[in-house]
Amino acid sequence: MIEIHGPFYKYTQEVLTHPEHIWVRDHHYNNDDECHHVRKLLENSACDPQQHLLVFDHINIQDELTQYPYICFPTFLARENNEFVHEKIVPDWHNKTVIFNFMINKPRHNRTQLLKLVKQHSLTNYRHTLAWKTNHINDIPVTNYALPTEIQIENGILNGSLKNAYIYKTLLQKEIFEPTLLSLITEPAYYEKECIVTEKTLMAIYAGTVPIWVGGWRIPDYMASMGFDVFDDIVDHSYQNNPDPEQRCNLAIELNLELLTNFESTYNKIDLGRLHRNYELIEKQRIFVRDVLSKATSPELQSIVIQELF
């Protein structure tokens, strides 16, 4: 089995000479080169590329490299699921006074676009984190939600060994997430037609909020396929498969402006029982762990599970 760290991997003329499981960690589209370097690796294989198996550890729906054998094997999300359960978070959803929240750490394209959209549409009823030293986009204030061991850098905070679930429980649960009705979530994929779900979505569900994904590719489709209620009777998720990533961001906000501007109307549309069922899929059923375990049908995949989850 070959392991590739997607964000930093670049093809350098290496040649695959026999069938391999290619374990691709994290997102793997290279924004600077505007390509998937893994595709180049497969195109230059000495043996039939169809004999290899791509194993994606972050990707949940893959609409880019579908001509090659692949499996979406999101061990990262399964590990986050376990960590949120282990943190013994006690939800309190009975004091909601704010319409929406958003959380920005690393400066990705959809996150800078969200900052612009919040100002463009004069949205004001929100809680947020913006973990930069300076906001060069507009006048939305930067924030200082950080624990003593975390390190502030120019455009983000380095968590070190702190778990996302612990950071949520300690810093974000009561101040940012639980007071709100909606979460505007900026998952990392932007240009690529690949669905990635991370701790950001788990935080939104643990907080009893309705998610709107700004910039993500087909995340509502994926979450619904896993049994989650994406509130598509309330939220217009038709933005999710728009091929233009900037338009996908814009439409996530524009199609849902009524929800984002009218607290009373939005509050009256949301059923806490439906939110609780979403929470229980993670907390009680560990749905993302079960998904990975059900797919671990080969020794290679089982070895990944042992390494990543146990």
Residue, then its C-alpha position, 0 to 999 in steps of 0.5 A: m500500500i502506498e500512502i500519499h498526503g494529498p495537500f503536499y503530493k506532487y507527481t515527480q515521474e514515479v512509476l507504479t509497476h504493480p497493482e497498489h492500494i493508494w491511500v490518499r490522505d486529506h484533500h488532494y486537488n492542487n489549487d496552484d497547479e489546477c490538477h489532481h497529481v494523483r491522476k498523473l500518477l495513475e496515467n503514468s502507471a506501467c500496469d493497467p491503472q484499473q488494477h489500482l484502488l484509490v482509498f480516500d480518507h477525507i472524501n465522501i463523494q468523489d465526482e472527479l476521478t470516477q474513471y478509476p477504481y476508488i473507495c471513499f473511506p473517511t477514517f478522519l470523520a470516523r475518528e472525529n465521531n469517536e472523539f466527540v463521543h468520548e468528550k461527553i459533551v452535554p448539549d443545551w439548545h434551549n437558549k437560542t437568541v441568534i440567527f446563525n454562526f460561522m467559523i473561519n480558521k485557515p483562509r480558503h476561497n469559500r471562507t473569504q467569499l463568505l466574509k464578503l457575502v456577510k457584508q454584501h447582504s448586510l447580515t448582522n445577527y450572528r456569532h463568529t470566529l475569525a482566527w486571523k491577526t488581521n482581516h484584510i477582506n473587510d471590517i468583520p472583527v477578528t476574534n481571539y478564541a484560543l486556549p493557552t497552548e494554541i499558537q496564533i499565526e497570521n491567518g489561523i491558530l495552530n491547535g497542536s495536540l488539542k482535539n477538535a471536540y475538546i476545543y468545541k466543548t471548551l471554547l465554542q459550544k456556549e459562545i458561538f454555536e449553541p446560541t444560534l439557529l443555523s450554521l454556515i459551514t465552510e468545509p475545505a473543498y472548493y474547486e474540486k467536485e469532491c465532498i469533504v465533511t469535517e469536525k465543522t459539520l459535527m460541531a453544527i449538529y452537536a449544537g442543534t443547528v441547521p447546516i448550510w454549507v457554503g462552497g462544499w460540493r454535494i454535502p447535503d446529498y452525502m449527509a442525507s445518504m447517511g440518514f441525516d435530516v438536512f432540512d431541505d423543506i426549510v433550506d434551499h440546498s440547490y446550490q450544492n452541485n452548481p459547477d461554478p464554485e463561486q456561484r455555489c457560495n453565493l447561492a448558498i446565501e442568496l437562496n436562504l436570505e429569508l432564513l438568515t435575516n428573520f429570527e422569529s420566522t426561522y425559529n418557528k420553522i425548526d423542530l428540535g426533535r429533528l435536530h436531536r435525531n441528527y445528534e443521536l446518529i453521531e452520539k448514539q449510533r456513531i454513524f460515521v464509524r459504522d460506515v467505515l467499519s462496514k467498508a473495511t473488507s480487505p486486509e489493506l483497509q482493515s490495517i488502515v482502520i486499526q491504525e486510524l481508529f484503534 
